[in-house]
Structures are given as structure tokens and as C-alpha cells.
């Protein structure tokens, strides 16, 4: 009985962790490009579209990629203001 309860609690903890990360895969991030565009244009299968691969996009696919990036942002570019430690401070306090 205790063993079954331990297993159940472990599974619940794993599920809660996946949900906390958004269930979006590695690191909780959305891919920079939609899966259908990656499957079609990512020739080296690195999960990203490099400059050569981006150059081969059709105008329709380029529009789809831009729409995706507007909705999800780009990796490392951010979508808004920094909300980390010390965000919004103009001057150090207590000096």
C-alpha cells in the first residue's frame, strides 16, 4: 500500500512539474518556428532555421513564420520589459 502511494505521489509531482513549465518541451519554450515549417525547411535537423534555410522560404511560409514569431516571440529577444530582480529601478536604493 505504501509503495503504491509513493509511486502515485511521484507521478503527481512529475505531472505538476511538467505543467509548471507549460508542457512545451525542453525548458518550457515554444519553438522559434512552427513544426510544419521546420519539417519542410530545416535541412540539417538542428531544430532552428539558419540563414540559408530562411532564404528558401516561400512568401506564404515567411508570412506564417512572422505571424508565429509575433504570437510567441523569439528566443533570446524577449517580448516585454525585464521582470527579474531589480526590474524597474532607476537608481540603487539606500545609497
Rosetta blueprint (number, residue, H / E / L):
1 X L
2 X H
3 X H
4 X H
5 X H
6 X H
7 X H
8 X H
9 X H
10 X H
11 X H
12 X H
13 X H
14 X H
15 X H
16 X H
17 X H
18 X H
19 X H
20 X H
21 X L
22 X L
23 X L
24 X L
25 X L
26 X H
27 X H
28 X H
29 X L
30 X L
31 X L
32 X L
33 X L
34 X L
35 X H
36 X H
37 X H
38 X H
39 X H
40 X H
41 X H
42 X L
43 X L
44 X L
45 X L
46 X L
47 X L
48 X L
49 X L
50 X L
51 X H
52 X H
53 X H
54 X H
55 X H
56 X L
57 X L
58 X L
59 X H
60 X H
61 X H
62 X H
63 X H
64 X H
65 X H
66 X H
67 X H
68 X H
69 X H
70 X H
71 X H
72 X H
73 X L
74 X L
75 X L
76 X L
77 X L
78 X L
79 X L
80 X L
81 X L
82 X L
83 X L
84 X L
85 X L
86 X L
87 X L
88 X L
89 X L
90 X L
91 X L
92 X L
93 X L
94 X L
95 X L
